[in-house]
């Protein structure tokens, strides 16, 4: 198969408010992402104050200095549509292609809002989310208004950045509801983990339902349940197989791993396995430790078998 489109590997981190990602170590965090072979570094942040914008300036500058693009998640879930637009508009205006502050190539709108919308629609007996009927119209209406206001605010001031709308699992019904209401975006983002099955279960129906979009895998990993720092690389074979499957799929243009560093303080979280999603160990104060076997194996695969590609993005 002739590969004409761009392909970008990437990895997610977080902003400085997360214990594993303090600003004191931001250059080391970004360096580790680039050394892995990433071309996209993803994190969530919505600055308002001068100090917050100055932090984002530093992050964007360092990501670009390391040869990567920024994917910024706008995760302001509780605001009104008007407040969403007022928050995101200045960010999009500041980080255009020719801006002295740097360029944010990808804006990921909210991220996994489909999960909350599904649980809110059917709090006692949540269906899988494949159908429109799995989401109540009122909740879809509300999210359409929020997402449209955000997208319109970005497009009004920045036509260079690309807008990513994402879902988790098989929540196609949420996307169908947004499309029915007239929402458009640039790239369809997907969160898919080992316990959800092979990538074909996601991509095959999606290509039938949404042939108009290219896709980026925005989050993927196995759910190990411990730090796995001494485990053999083969433990992550599902992930390596998924890398190959997605790399060979002509609709997929990127794949991001979740996430760069362990967040061990999440051990009491509803899903404690998230404490050890990191490709690199990290203590509760953000001190970076050792690279796990998965880091080295993914780095090798990107370098030797599945390189990043320039082309039509």
C-alpha atoms as one frame of an Amber mdcrd trajectory, in Angstrom:
protein
   0.000   0.000   0.000   1.381   3.411  -0.961   1.630   5.693   2.054   0.900
   9.292   1.015  -0.334  10.751   4.308   1.667  12.055   7.206   2.030   9.821
  10.218   2.874  11.034  13.726   3.594   9.044  16.859   3.020  10.836  20.122
   2.571  10.570  23.854   0.471  12.323  26.477   1.636  14.109  29.582  -0.145
  16.600  31.822   0.228  20.191  32.905   2.067  21.506  35.948  -0.903  21.135
  38.298  -0.408  17.346  38.247   2.013  16.029  40.879   3.914  13.880  38.372
   4.465  16.819  36.008   5.808  19.750  38.066   7.143  22.671  36.080  10.595
  22.239  37.615  11.089  19.154  35.418   9.204  20.208  32.284  12.259  20.130
  30.027  13.105  16.582  31.094   9.492  15.499  30.572   9.463  16.868  27.031
  12.924  15.495  26.268  11.790  11.984  27.214   8.784  12.294  24.894  10.988
  13.359  21.982  13.582  10.686  22.693  10.856   8.052  22.463  10.269   9.108
  18.857   7.210  11.271  19.422   6.188  13.969  16.978   3.171  15.029  19.067
   3.173  15.907  22.761  -0.309  16.116  24.259  -1.392  17.713  27.526  -4.419
  19.460  29.022  -4.345  23.155  29.932  -6.593  26.209  29.665  -4.673  29.339
  30.698  -6.382  32.540  31.775  -3.861  34.602  33.751  -0.618  36.127  32.509
   1.391  33.603  34.520  -0.588  30.691  33.064  -0.040  31.917  29.516   3.679
  32.371  30.257   3.838  28.725  31.366   2.105  27.577  28.193   4.509  29.727
  26.149   7.427  27.852  27.736   5.826  24.473  27.144   5.008  25.164  23.495
   8.496  26.560  22.882  10.192  23.529  24.413   7.972  21.031  22.588   8.764
  22.716  19.280  12.461  22.957  20.128  12.426  19.174  20.557  10.912  18.747
  17.071   7.354  17.970  18.146   3.890  19.473  17.700   1.547  20.328  20.568
  -1.881  18.753  21.019  -3.696  20.803  23.645  -6.765  19.383  25.373  -9.343
  21.998  26.348 -10.904  20.240  29.326 -13.205  22.926  30.727 -16.245  20.682
  31.215 -18.382  22.751  33.583 -18.658  26.043  31.678 -21.476  27.400  29.563
 -21.016  27.549  25.767 -20.360  31.293  25.999 -17.778  30.760  28.725 -16.160
  27.968  26.693 -15.757  30.290  23.727 -14.402  33.113  25.875 -11.836  30.768
  27.418 -10.581  29.038  24.281 -10.663  31.953  21.831  -7.666  33.812  23.318
  -5.635  30.586  23.419  -6.295  29.819  19.771  -5.510  33.422  18.799  -2.186
  33.389  20.657  -0.769  30.177  19.141  -1.234  30.503  15.382   1.189  29.234
  12.770   3.180  32.482  12.556   2.877  33.534  16.186   5.995  34.514  18.176
   4.487  32.513  21.051   4.625  29.267  19.055   2.076  27.101  17.300  -0.473
  24.691  18.730  -1.141  22.399  15.776  -3.944  20.352  17.391  -6.774  21.424
  19.690  -8.491  18.404  21.194 -11.924  19.547  22.284 -12.649  18.419  25.858
 -11.762  14.710  25.539 -13.994  11.763  26.495 -17.047  13.960  27.048 -18.935
  11.036  25.511 -18.320   8.995  28.671 -19.950  11.548  30.920 -22.780  12.095
  28.456 -23.473   8.354  28.330 -23.501   7.923  32.101 -25.667  11.014  32.515
 -28.114   9.697  29.916 -28.507   6.305  31.591 -27.060   6.515  35.111 -28.440
   3.200  36.343 -28.071   0.975  33.291 -25.463   2.396  30.942 -25.469   0.881
  27.435 -22.347   0.647  25.326 -22.882   3.886  23.435 -22.861   2.640  19.852
 -26.271   4.085  18.977 -27.748   7.570  19.053 -30.495   6.242  21.325 -27.902
   5.503  23.997 -27.665   9.260  24.623 -30.633  11.435  25.573 -31.340  14.262
  23.090 -31.149  16.933  25.797 -27.631  15.913  26.763 -26.527  15.702  23.143
 -28.009  19.161  22.563 -26.050  20.565  25.474 -22.762  19.078  24.319 -23.370
  20.206  20.753 -23.786  23.776  21.958 -20.619  23.613  24.040 -18.547  22.001
  21.298 -19.837  24.253  18.541 -19.113  27.359  20.597 -15.574  26.131  21.257
 -14.883  25.151  17.651 -16.347  28.391  16.304 -14.186  30.398  18.716 -11.049
  28.619  17.479 -11.890  28.903  13.802 -12.741  32.602  14.125  -9.143  33.459
  15.055  -7.056  30.513  13.882  -7.469  28.575  10.651  -4.059  26.893  10.891
  -4.662  24.591  13.849  -6.567  21.344  13.448  -9.523  20.474  15.640  -9.772
  16.974  17.113 -13.047  15.597  18.477 -12.571  12.321  20.315 -14.479   9.440
  21.861 -13.610   6.493  24.068 -14.518   2.857  23.527 -17.336   2.374  20.964
 -19.313   5.519  21.684 -20.230   6.111  18.056 -23.698   7.274  19.082 -22.241
  10.455  20.536 -20.458  11.301  17.285 -23.553  10.486  15.251 -25.554  12.821
  17.441 -23.030  15.621  16.946 -22.945  15.109  13.187 -26.759  15.019  13.010
 -26.790  18.458  14.621 -24.328  19.846  12.105 -21.044  19.759  14.025 -17.902
  19.498  11.901 -14.283  19.119  12.900 -10.964  18.120  11.294  -9.737  14.848
  12.823 -11.550  12.127  14.727  -9.722  11.101  17.899 -10.033   7.672  19.507
  -9.165   6.304  22.960  -8.682   2.544  22.888  -7.137   0.240  25.499  -6.155
  -3.410  25.724  -9.307  -4.545  27.537 -11.451  -3.180  24.684 -10.235  -5.752
  22.154  -8.327  -5.585  18.863  -8.234  -2.279  17.000 -10.275  -3.791  14.175
 -13.331  -3.795  16.470 -13.019  -0.019  16.595 -11.760   0.885  13.141 -13.897
  -1.367  10.945 -17.297   0.042  11.988 -15.907   3.546  12.326 -14.774   3.643
   8.701 -18.298   2.706   7.640 -19.891   5.402   9.806 -17.372   8.230   9.365
 -15.503   7.838   6.073 -15.088  11.613   5.810 -12.489  11.841   8.587  -8.939
  10.761   9.245  -8.289   9.328  12.704  -5.705   9.752  15.437  -5.472   7.278
  18.290  -5.353   9.805  21.141  -4.854   7.335  24.001  -3.746   3.715  24.119
  -1.981   1.389  26.533  -2.405  -1.838  28.458  -3.861  -1.823  31.970  -1.027
  -3.477  33.839  -2.057  -2.763  37.420   1.501  -2.319  38.767   4.581  -0.345
  37.810   5.826  -3.148  35.517   9.304  -1.619  35.617  11.007  -5.032  35.648
   8.583  -6.870  33.376   9.677  -8.168  29.960   8.828  -6.045  26.943   6.542
  -8.808  25.633   4.014  -7.896  28.310   2.847  -5.088  26.008   2.460  -7.255
  22.880  -1.136  -6.095  22.389   0.143  -2.534  22.104   2.862  -3.424  19.604
   0.352  -5.318  17.468  -1.963  -2.312  17.598   0.857  -0.031  16.488   1.342
  -2.128  13.371  -2.387  -2.425  12.617  -2.946   1.321  12.884   0.222   2.213
  10.985  -0.973   0.125   8.047  -4.517   1.576   8.096  -4.943   4.298   5.472
  -7.443   6.232   7.625  -5.217   6.519  10.698  -2.652   9.325  10.668  -1.319
   9.189  14.210  -1.054   7.211  17.437  -0.498   8.622  20.939   0.407   6.553
  23.983  -1.062   7.309  27.398   1.031   8.301  29.217   4.627   9.449  29.711
   5.003   9.205  33.511   3.488   7.110  36.278   1.062   8.917  38.585   1.455
   6.757  41.684  -0.782   9.000  43.799  -3.731   7.671  41.764  -3.498   4.284
  43.491  -6.670   5.118  45.422  -8.465   6.227  42.260 -11.579   4.456  40.936
  -9.300   2.573  38.522  -5.969   2.279  40.380  -4.297   0.848  37.279  -4.023
   4.393  35.977  -1.313   4.996  38.557   1.103   2.945  36.431   0.248   3.855
  32.847   3.571   5.643  32.509   6.297   4.560  30.104   8.707   5.987  32.692
   8.564   5.571  36.464   7.934   8.650  38.585   7.409   9.177  42.309   4.616
  11.138  43.960   6.662  14.369  43.908   7.431  14.252  40.193  10.981  12.934
  40.408  11.542  10.983  37.202  12.894   7.449  37.469  13.699   4.663  35.023
  12.379   3.969  31.558  10.250   0.818  31.454  10.757  -1.986  28.908   7.787
  -0.676  26.908   9.581   2.652  26.413  12.624   0.981  24.885  10.582  -1.367
  22.693   8.318   1.387  21.345  11.353   3.563  20.695  12.907   0.706  18.724
   9.743   0.056  16.704   9.363   3.728  15.775  12.989   3.969  14.742  13.290
   0.714  12.810   9.834  -0.379  11.595   7.215   2.359  11.785   8.875   5.751
  11.306   7.072   9.060  11.398   6.147  10.241   7.900   5.918  13.613   6.253
   3.062  14.101   3.841  -0.558  15.197   3.678  -1.854  15.618   7.214
